[in-house]
C-alpha cells in the first residue's frame, strides 16, 4: 500500500528558497583560483620526499617501501573537474524533530554547492539515491540546477534508500576522475562499502545529516515506532542511539573520503563553509 502523505520539509516558499540557496552559494564561492571544487588534482606527475604537513592519503606507499622513507604523490590539477551530487531522497531523510528536516537541509546544501561549483566553471550533475529515477548529467546550466532543486522540494513519504546501489552503478560510468559529494543520513547499511569502491578513482566527500532524535529520546523509556522507509514496526529504548555513527569518520578516512557530520539542531552553514574552504586549502598545499 502506498503512503501518499506529503511532508512539510521546508516552510519557506519558492522565492525565499532561491534567496537562501544563492546566499549559500555566494558563501562557498571563493573564486576560480581558490575553488574548493577543484579537488587535489587529477593527473599523477611524480613522487617527492614527504614534508611535515603533507596529507597522509597522498603517501606513495610503494615507493616509500622500496626506498625506506616516506614519499608523497604530486598531481597536476585539471581546472574543469566534474562534480556529482549524490542526494539521498529516502523516507528516513524526511523524519524530523526540527523545523527543517535532514532532507530539506540536504536539498538546500546540494543546490548551493551546485551553484557555487558552476561559478568556478565546474559542470554539476545530480543522482537521486531513493526510489525515484533522477539522474542529471554534469552541466554548466544554472537553470537546470534550479529546476531539479524545485523538483526535489516535492517529496512523498514512500521512498526507500538506494545509496549503495546508485554509488556502485555510478563508479564504472565515470570516464575520468570526478568529485563526488554524498548528502545522506547513511541509513543504508551497505553505503560505506559502496562509497569505498567509488573513492578508488574519485575524490569523495560525505555530508552526513543527523537529526537529534537519532541520538536517543531522553526520558521516553520504551518506544514503539514505524521505520520510515519500509513501514515496519519496531520497539526501541529512548536512551539508546537510534543510529550509531561512531567510527564512521575513521572508516571513511582510511579510503581518503572526507566526512562532515551535520546536525539539524545546530548551525550548518558556517560549519559547511569552514569544512569546504579548509579542505580546498589542504588539497592545494598538499601538492
VEXGU-959578 format. One line per 8 residues: number of its first residue (from 1); their letters; for each residue y, x, z of C-alpha. Coordinates in Angstrom, 3 decimals. Each point is the difference from the previous one (the first is absolute). Last residue first. Layout:
REM VEXGU-959578
NUM> a> Y,X,Z ~ ...
REM end
This chain:
REM VEXGU-959578
287> xxxxxxxx> 19.312,50.634,-3.925 ~ -0.222,-1.142,3.597 ~ 3.774,-0.418,0.271 ~ -0.037,-2.794,-2.576 ~ -2.860,-1.914,1.594 ~ 1.513,0.314,3.482 ~ 3.304,-1.418,-1.281 ~ -1.766,-2.934,-1.662
279> xxxxxxxx> -1.923,-0.779,3.192 ~ 3.221,0.340,1.942 ~ 1.726,-2.610,-2.150 ~ -3.025,-2.290,-0.130 ~ -0.533,-0.035,3.761 ~ 3.698,-0.251,0.901 ~ 0.484,-2.949,-2.368 ~ -3.098,-1.766,1.342
271> xxxxxxxx> 1.016,0.449,3.648 ~ 3.510,-1.240,-0.699 ~ -1.285,-3.025,-1.926 ~ -2.656,-1.101,2.487 ~ 1.695,-0.843,3.306 ~ -2.759,-1.260,2.372 ~ -1.749,-3.371,0.366 ~ -1.593,0.269,-3.457
263> xxxxxxxx> -1.723,3.267,0.854 ~ -0.053,2.667,-2.735 ~ -2.667,2.722,0.100 ~ 0.698,2.895,-2.409 ~ -2.755,2.068,-1.622 ~ 0.119,2.843,-2.531 ~ -3.311,0.595,-1.787 ~ -1.003,3.671,-0.372
255> xxxxxxxx> -3.732,-0.657,0.360 ~ -0.283,1.067,3.645 ~ 3.284,-1.814,0.577 ~ -1.746,-3.336,-0.565 ~ -2.474,0.582,2.824 ~ 2.656,1.348,2.359 ~ 2.296,-2.955,-0.671 ~ -2.853,-2.496,0.400
247> xxxxxxxx> -1.098,1.377,3.371 ~ 1.151,-2.984,2.005 ~ 0.472,-3.034,-2.230 ~ -2.022,-2.428,2.118 ~ 0.702,-3.543,-1.183 ~ -0.340,-2.914,2.447 ~ 0.831,2.307,2.914 ~ -1.648,-1.422,3.122
239> xxxxxxxx> 2.003,-1.557,2.827 ~ -0.118,-3.481,-1.521 ~ -3.772,-0.129,-0.315 ~ -1.686,-1.365,-3.106 ~ -2.034,-2.969,-1.274 ~ -0.389,-0.471,-3.747 ~ 0.192,-2.661,-2.692 ~ -0.427,0.762,-3.704
231> xxxxxxxx> 2.795,-1.020,-2.385 ~ -0.709,3.037,-2.172 ~ 3.476,1.499,-0.402 ~ 1.810,-1.098,3.158 ~ -2.861,0.309,2.494 ~ 0.139,-3.093,2.211 ~ 0.588,0.209,3.735 ~ -1.365,-0.611,3.485
223> xxxxxxxx> 1.595,1.971,2.808 ~ -1.322,1.307,3.319 ~ 2.743,1.222,2.330 ~ 3.508,-0.649,-1.313 ~ 1.856,2.136,2.526 ~ 0.920,2.657,-2.515 ~ -0.848,-0.739,-3.621 ~ -1.361,3.214,-1.544
215> xxxxxxxx> 1.437,2.639,-2.337 ~ -0.607,-2.263,-2.991 ~ 2.580,-2.414,1.417 ~ 2.593,2.757,-0.462 ~ -0.364,-0.363,-3.808 ~ -0.832,3.166,-1.918 ~ 0.963,1.189,-3.481 ~ -1.563,3.291,-1.135
207> xxxxxxxx> 2.002,1.812,-2.672 ~ -2.532,2.336,-1.606 ~ 1.160,2.780,-2.349 ~ -2.092,1.623,-2.713 ~ 0.697,2.804,-2.502 ~ -2.762,-0.184,-2.582 ~ -3.096,1.874,-1.159 ~ -2.198,-0.075,3.120
199> xxxxxxxx> 2.233,-2.626,1.612 ~ -1.756,-2.936,-1.693 ~ -3.371,1.008,1.479 ~ 1.514,0.264,3.483 ~ 1.613,-3.369,-0.583 ~ -3.417,-1.573,-0.563 ~ -1.422,1.491,3.202 ~ 2.960,-1.251,2.055
191> xxxxxxxx> -0.105,-3.505,-1.509 ~ -3.686,-0.707,0.675 ~ 0.604,-2.133,3.114 ~ 2.772,-2.018,-1.729 ~ 2.352,-0.970,2.824 ~ 2.325,2.836,-0.992 ~ 3.238,-1.876,0.839 ~ 1.198,0.913,-3.488
183> xxxxxxxx> 2.644,1.682,-2.135 ~ -1.597,2.830,-1.992 ~ 2.283,2.431,-1.846 ~ -1.566,1.897,-2.901 ~ 1.791,2.924,-1.686 ~ -1.782,0.798,-3.235 ~ -1.873,2.953,-1.511 ~ -0.850,-0.669,-3.607
175> xxxxxxxx> -2.223,-2.380,-1.951 ~ -0.342,-2.444,2.893 ~ -2.824,-2.381,-0.917 ~ -2.632,1.850,2.054 ~ 1.846,-0.679,3.307 ~ 1.072,-3.598,-0.646 ~ -3.415,-1.635,0.334 ~ -0.754,1.808,3.274
167> xxxxxxxx> 3.382,-1.023,1.425 ~ -0.521,-3.590,-1.158 ~ -3.390,-0.235,1.730 ~ 1.276,1.544,3.248 ~ 3.050,-2.259,0.153 ~ -1.792,-3.245,-0.907 ~ 1.087,-2.116,2.962 ~ -0.769,-3.708,0.120
159> xxxxxxxx> 2.592,-2.539,-1.071 ~ 0.343,-3.628,1.116 ~ 3.174,-0.575,2.010 ~ 2.146,-0.489,-3.070 ~ 2.802,2.341,-1.043 ~ 3.375,-0.285,-1.705 ~ 2.130,3.082,0.728 ~ -2.255,1.939,-2.374
151> xxxxxxxx> 1.501,-1.701,-3.055 ~ 3.508,0.907,1.165 ~ -1.007,3.672,0.218 ~ -1.928,-0.188,-3.270 ~ 3.151,-1.081,-1.826 ~ 2.251,2.447,1.880 ~ -2.148,2.931,-1.131 ~ -0.071,-1.340,-3.565
143> xxxxxxxx> 3.798,-0.231,-0.053 ~ 0.283,3.593,1.193 ~ -1.751,1.156,-3.173 ~ -1.129,3.633,0.292 ~ -3.662,-0.966,-0.298 ~ -3.390,0.922,1.451 ~ -2.597,-2.679,-0.890 ~ 0.127,-3.278,1.930
135> xxxxxxxx> -3.333,-1.251,1.351 ~ -0.274,-3.308,1.852 ~ -3.264,-1.907,-0.092 ~ -0.062,-1.995,3.238 ~ -2.655,0.520,2.693 ~ 1.764,2.835,1.844 ~ 1.011,3.543,-0.794 ~ 2.822,-0.590,-2.476
127> xxxxxxxx> 0.682,3.022,-2.181 ~ 3.594,0.914,-0.836 ~ 1.453,2.605,-2.356 ~ 3.234,1.987,0.165 ~ 1.265,2.496,-2.592 ~ 2.134,2.710,1.689 ~ 3.434,0.639,-1.509 ~ 1.522,0.718,3.452
119> xxxxxxxx> 1.630,-3.455,0.032 ~ -3.481,-1.330,-0.758 ~ -1.270,1.425,3.275 ~ 2.710,-1.758,1.996 ~ -0.788,-3.335,-1.660 ~ -3.729,0.342,0.711 ~ 0.554,1.151,3.577 ~ 2.177,-3.030,0.696
111> xxxxxxxx> -2.495,-2.369,-1.592 ~ -2.951,1.453,1.928 ~ 1.980,-0.097,3.264 ~ 0.999,-3.644,-0.416 ~ -3.499,-1.086,-1.032 ~ -1.561,1.958,2.887 ~ 2.457,-1.499,2.497 ~ -0.841,-3.535,-1.069
103> xxxxxxxx> -3.727,0.797,0.133 ~ 0.149,1.488,3.475 ~ 1.741,-3.177,1.090 ~ 3.715,-0.399,0.662 ~ 1.007,-2.341,2.859 ~ -2.683,1.643,2.190 ~ -3.442,-1.078,1.285 ~ -1.438,0.258,-3.502
95> xxxxxxxx> -3.004,-0.864,-2.130 ~ 1.022,0.687,-3.594 ~ -1.541,3.455,-0.467 ~ -3.343,-1.426,1.163 ~ 0.052,-2.346,-3.004 ~ -0.263,2.760,-2.594 ~ 2.867,1.163,-2.227 ~ -0.469,3.724,0.615
87> xxxxxxxx> 2.484,1.828,-2.215 ~ -1.089,3.115,-1.882 ~ 3.247,1.436,-1.389 ~ -0.511,2.439,-2.861 ~ 2.580,2.672,-0.808 ~ -0.022,1.956,-3.253 ~ 1.299,3.592,0.163 ~ 2.934,0.703,-2.293
79> xxxxxxxx> 1.500,3.250,1.297 ~ -3.070,2.216,-0.317 ~ -0.073,2.608,2.718 ~ -1.758,3.314,-0.511 ~ -2.416,0.637,2.821 ~ -0.690,2.816,2.431 ~ -3.306,0.265,1.861 ~ -0.163,1.666,3.401
71> xxxxxxxx> -1.755,3.206,1.059 ~ -1.415,0.896,3.413 ~ -1.729,3.306,0.608 ~ -3.501,1.397,-0.596 ~ 0.300,0.486,-3.740 ~ -2.991,-2.156,-1.056 ~ 0.374,-2.626,2.731 ~ 3.734,-0.393,-0.679
63> xxxxxxxx> -0.651,-0.195,-3.755 ~ -2.431,-2.879,0.463 ~ 2.013,-1.714,2.749 ~ 3.219,-0.289,-1.968 ~ 2.202,-1.450,2.755 ~ 2.177,-2.855,-1.275 ~ -1.120,-2.506,2.692 ~ 1.155,2.398,2.726
55> xxxxxxxx> 3.644,-0.397,-1.003 ~ 1.897,3.298,0.057 ~ 2.082,0.558,3.155 ~ -1.115,3.569,0.638 ~ -0.601,1.631,-3.377 ~ -3.412,0.068,-1.717 ~ -0.474,2.577,-2.729 ~ 0.346,-1.319,-3.581
47> xxxxxxxx> -2.124,-2.136,-2.309 ~ 1.047,-0.798,-3.559 ~ 1.381,-2.683,-2.329 ~ -1.875,-3.256,0.714 ~ 1.639,-2.874,-1.848 ~ 0.916,-3.231,1.753 ~ 2.504,0.666,2.723 ~ 0.500,-0.868,3.656
39> xxxxxxxx> 1.166,-3.564,-0.621 ~ 2.865,-1.005,-2.265 ~ 0.579,-3.222,1.922 ~ 2.133,1.499,2.764 ~ 2.739,0.641,-2.554 ~ 2.109,3.037,0.860 ~ 1.107,0.935,-3.513 ~ 0.284,-3.544,-1.343
31> xxxxxxxx> 1.939,-1.466,2.891 ~ -0.912,-0.824,3.611 ~ -0.767,-3.670,-0.650 ~ -1.847,-1.300,3.071 ~ 3.053,-1.560,1.669 ~ 1.065,-1.518,-3.332 ~ -3.435,-1.601,-0.455 ~ 0.205,-1.583,3.457
23> xxxxxxxx> 3.381,-1.494,-0.839 ~ -1.443,-1.252,-3.283 ~ -2.904,-1.559,1.918 ~ 2.267,-1.839,2.441 ~ 2.446,-1.274,-2.623 ~ -2.878,-1.278,-2.138 ~ -1.500,-1.848,2.979 ~ 3.357,-1.553,0.862
15> xxxxxxxx> 0.230,-1.390,-3.539 ~ -3.582,-1.298,0.047 ~ 0.333,-1.812,3.331 ~ -0.721,1.518,3.411 ~ -2.704,-1.188,2.445 ~ -2.723,2.340,-1.318 ~ -3.681,-0.657,0.534 ~ 0.124,-3.784,0.381
7> xxxxxxx> -3.727,-0.652,-0.650 ~ -1.382,-2.260,-2.729 ~ -3.048,-2.008,1.066 ~ -2.336,-0.742,-2.893 ~ -3.228,0.825,1.843 ~ -2.665,-0.152,-2.681 ~ -3.406,-1.405,0.976
REM end
